[in-house]
Amino acid sequence: MRELFGQARSVLWMCPLIGVATVFMGTVSMFSSIFDATGRLQHRVAVTWAKMLLKICLVRVDVIGAERLDPKQPYVFCSNHFSLIDTPLTFASMPREFRILARHKLWRIPFLGWHLGRAGHLPVNRENPREAVKNIQAAADRIRTGTSIVLFPEGGRRHPGQPPQPFKPGAAHIAIRAGAPIVPMAIVGTSRILPRGSSHLRPGRAELRIGDPISTDQMANSDSKALIRQVQEAVEAIWEAPNWR
């Protein structure tokens, strides 16, 4: 009975409210981009939208490890990815402004692609090596201006119980080119709140765990494979720790 009530709540209450909040805040964000080409105002709108969604879904988030970050240093953040709720959780909970690196196909969607570009988010085309190199350089240039980047380097959401896919090396290339530290990060609990392939939202608690930054000083592109393996090992260790601090 409790499971049926939860499913009905998801379909009849949470999902419609999420749709309304997304359309409304998306409209506000698109309108604000007319007056702000930097993306800062759109980021604040996105943070507000994300917090609204977490409240609708009755999700509470604990951020652990924010004290490890230098407030003056831009970073490349790399996280695991289990759920659609990971994106609003990241926007609502990250202790600093950032831009995301996402699949280039999103930029082909009417209005959404225009909005992503105006907000300062960056596409990556893994299917075209030449374009991918340009995307990596654009992301590195953005970091040099002082803006952090967030990526989900597995390339997609993972099913619960599925072994992790090898991280794509793009994050390492970006960090090395920008001369910026790369930060392993783990999202814990969202695979239960909203598993991949499910529309049943289960209220609960989640954690955003931020690890120690990994320096890229003195690294070259040839070090990218070893670096991304180190990052993935750190992400998995942070995620698997029962009481990580």
C-alpha positions as CSV (number, residue, x, y, z in Angstrom):
1,M,0.0,0.0,0.0
2,R,2.8,2.4,0.9
3,E,4.5,1.7,-2.5
4,L,1.3,2.4,-4.4
5,F,0.8,5.6,-2.5
6,G,4.3,6.7,-3.3
7,Q,3.8,5.9,-7.0
8,A,0.6,7.9,-7.1
9,R,2.3,10.8,-5.3
10,S,5.0,10.8,-8.0
11,V,2.6,10.7,-10.9
12,L,-0.1,13.0,-9.6
13,W,1.9,15.5,-7.6
14,M,5.6,15.5,-8.0
15,C,6.0,15.1,-11.7
16,P,3.4,17.8,-12.6
17,L,4.9,20.2,-10.2
18,I,8.4,19.5,-11.6
19,G,7.1,20.2,-15.1
20,V,5.5,23.5,-14.0
21,A,8.6,24.6,-12.1
22,T,10.8,23.7,-15.0
23,V,8.8,25.6,-17.6
24,F,8.4,28.6,-15.4
25,M,12.0,28.9,-14.3
26,G,13.2,28.0,-17.8
27,T,11.2,31.0,-19.1
28,V,12.7,33.2,-16.4
29,S,16.2,32.0,-17.3
30,M,15.8,32.6,-21.0
31,F,14.4,36.0,-20.4
32,S,17.2,36.9,-18.1
33,S,19.8,35.9,-20.7
34,I,18.7,38.9,-22.8
35,F,20.2,41.1,-20.1
36,D,23.1,39.0,-19.0
37,A,25.5,37.4,-21.4
38,T,27.9,36.2,-18.7
39,G,25.6,33.4,-17.5
40,R,25.8,34.4,-13.9
41,L,22.2,35.4,-13.6
42,Q,21.1,32.3,-15.4
43,H,23.1,30.2,-12.9
44,R,21.3,31.8,-10.0
45,V,18.0,31.0,-11.7
46,A,19.2,27.4,-12.2
47,V,20.1,27.2,-8.5
48,T,16.6,28.4,-7.5
49,W,15.0,25.9,-9.9
50,A,17.1,23.1,-8.5
51,K,16.2,23.9,-4.9
52,M,12.5,24.0,-5.9
53,L,12.8,20.5,-7.4
54,L,14.5,19.1,-4.4
55,K,11.7,20.5,-2.2
56,I,9.0,19.1,-4.5
57,C,10.7,15.7,-4.4
58,L,11.2,15.9,-0.6
59,V,14.9,15.3,-1.0
60,R,17.4,16.7,1.5
61,V,21.1,17.0,0.7
62,D,24.1,17.0,2.9
63,V,27.3,18.6,1.4
64,I,30.4,17.1,2.8
65,G,34.0,18.3,2.0
66,A,33.3,21.8,0.8
67,E,36.1,23.1,3.1
68,R,38.6,21.3,0.9
69,L,38.1,23.9,-1.9
70,D,39.9,27.1,-2.3
71,P,37.3,29.8,-3.0
72,K,39.6,31.6,-5.4
73,Q,40.5,28.5,-7.5
74,P,38.5,27.3,-10.4
75,Y,38.3,23.5,-10.7
76,V,37.2,20.6,-12.9
77,F,34.7,18.6,-10.9
78,C,34.1,14.9,-11.8
79,S,31.2,13.0,-10.4
80,N,29.5,9.6,-10.7
81,H,26.0,9.7,-12.2
82,F,23.1,7.4,-11.3
83,S,19.9,9.5,-11.6
84,L,18.2,12.4,-13.4
85,I,18.0,14.0,-10.0
86,D,21.8,14.3,-9.9
87,T,21.7,17.5,-12.1
88,P,19.3,19.5,-9.9
89,L,21.1,18.2,-6.8
90,T,24.4,19.5,-8.2
91,F,23.0,22.9,-9.0
92,A,21.3,23.2,-5.7
93,S,24.2,22.0,-3.6
94,M,27.5,23.0,-5.1
95,P,29.4,25.5,-3.0
96,R,30.4,27.6,-6.0
97,E,29.3,28.8,-9.4
98,F,30.0,26.5,-12.3
99,R,29.1,25.5,-15.9
100,I,28.4,22.0,-17.2
101,L,29.9,20.1,-20.0
102,A,27.2,18.1,-21.7
103,R,26.5,16.2,-24.9
104,H,26.4,18.4,-28.0
105,K,23.0,16.9,-29.1
106,L,21.3,19.0,-26.4
107,W,22.3,22.1,-28.3
108,R,20.2,20.9,-31.3
109,I,17.0,21.0,-29.3
110,P,15.0,24.2,-30.1
111,F,15.2,26.8,-27.3
112,L,17.1,24.5,-25.0
113,G,20.2,24.6,-27.1
114,W,20.0,28.4,-27.4
115,H,19.5,28.7,-23.6
116,L,22.4,26.4,-22.8
117,G,24.7,28.5,-25.0
118,R,23.5,31.8,-23.5
119,A,24.0,30.4,-20.0
120,G,27.6,29.6,-20.7
121,H,27.4,25.8,-20.7
122,L,29.6,23.9,-23.1
123,P,28.9,21.1,-25.6
124,V,31.2,18.1,-26.2
125,N,31.0,16.1,-29.3
126,R,32.6,12.7,-28.6
127,E,31.6,11.4,-32.0
128,N,33.8,13.8,-33.9
129,P,37.4,13.8,-32.6
130,R,38.2,17.2,-34.2
131,E,35.2,18.8,-32.6
132,A,36.0,17.2,-29.3
133,V,39.4,18.8,-29.3
134,K,37.8,22.2,-29.9
135,N,35.3,21.5,-27.1
136,I,38.1,20.6,-24.7
137,Q,40.0,23.8,-25.6
138,A,36.9,25.9,-25.1
139,A,36.3,24.4,-21.7
140,A,40.0,25.0,-20.7
141,D,39.7,28.6,-21.9
142,R,36.6,29.0,-19.7
143,I,38.3,27.7,-16.7
144,R,41.2,30.2,-17.2
145,T,38.6,33.0,-16.9
146,G,37.8,31.7,-13.3
147,T,34.8,29.5,-14.0
148,S,34.7,25.9,-12.7
149,I,33.4,23.0,-14.9
150,V,31.3,20.0,-13.8
151,L,31.3,16.8,-15.7
152,F,29.8,13.3,-15.4
153,P,32.8,11.5,-17.1
154,E,31.1,8.0,-17.3
155,G,29.2,9.5,-20.3
156,G,25.7,8.5,-19.0
157,R,23.7,7.3,-16.0
158,R,24.6,4.0,-14.4
159,H,22.0,1.4,-13.5
160,P,22.1,0.4,-9.8
161,G,24.3,-2.6,-9.3
162,Q,26.0,-2.0,-12.7
163,P,29.8,-1.7,-12.5
164,P,31.3,1.7,-13.3
165,Q,32.1,2.5,-16.9
166,P,35.7,3.8,-17.5
167,F,35.8,7.5,-17.2
168,K,36.2,9.4,-20.5
169,P,39.6,11.2,-20.5
170,G,38.2,14.6,-21.6
171,A,38.0,15.9,-18.0
172,A,41.7,15.2,-17.6
173,H,42.6,16.9,-20.9
174,I,40.6,19.9,-19.8
175,A,42.2,20.2,-16.4
176,I,45.8,19.7,-17.8
177,R,45.3,22.3,-20.5
178,A,43.8,24.8,-18.1
179,G,46.4,24.0,-15.4
180,A,43.6,23.6,-12.9
181,P,43.1,21.0,-10.2
182,I,40.6,18.2,-10.8
183,V,38.2,17.3,-8.0
184,P,36.7,13.8,-7.5
185,M,33.1,14.1,-6.3
186,A,30.5,11.5,-5.4
187,I,26.7,11.7,-5.3
188,V,25.3,9.2,-2.8
189,G,21.7,8.1,-2.4
190,T,20.0,9.3,-5.7
191,S,20.0,5.7,-7.2
192,R,17.3,4.9,-4.6
193,I,15.5,8.3,-4.9
194,L,15.1,8.0,-8.6
195,P,16.8,5.0,-10.3
196,R,17.6,5.1,-14.0
197,G,14.6,4.0,-16.0
198,S,12.1,4.8,-13.3
199,S,9.5,7.6,-12.8
200,H,8.9,6.8,-9.2
201,L,10.4,9.5,-7.0
202,R,11.1,8.3,-3.4
203,P,11.7,11.1,-0.8
204,G,14.9,10.7,1.1
205,R,18.4,12.1,1.9
206,A,21.3,12.3,-0.4
207,E,24.9,13.4,0.0
208,L,27.3,15.4,-2.2
209,R,30.8,14.3,-1.2
210,I,33.7,16.5,-2.4
211,G,37.1,15.0,-2.4
212,D,40.6,16.4,-2.2
213,P,41.7,18.4,-5.3
214,I,44.3,16.6,-7.5
215,S,46.9,18.9,-8.8
216,T,47.8,18.9,-12.5
217,D,50.9,20.9,-12.2
218,Q,53.8,19.7,-14.4
219,M,51.4,17.3,-16.2
220,A,51.2,16.9,-20.0
221,N,48.5,15.5,-22.2
222,S,50.3,12.2,-22.2
223,D,49.4,12.0,-18.4
224,S,45.7,12.2,-19.1
225,K,44.9,8.4,-19.0
226,A,46.8,7.9,-15.7
227,L,45.1,11.0,-14.2
228,I,41.6,10.0,-15.2
229,R,42.1,6.6,-13.7
230,Q,43.3,8.2,-10.5
231,V,40.2,10.4,-10.5
232,Q,37.9,7.4,-11.1
233,E,39.5,5.4,-8.3
234,A,39.0,8.4,-5.9
235,V,35.3,8.9,-6.9
236,E,34.6,5.2,-6.3
237,A,36.4,5.2,-3.0
238,I,34.5,8.3,-1.9
239,W,31.1,6.9,-3.0
240,E,31.7,3.5,-1.4
241,A,32.9,4.8,2.0
242,P,30.2,4.1,4.6
243,N,30.9,7.2,6.6
244,W,33.1,9.4,4.5
245,R,34.4,12.7,5.8
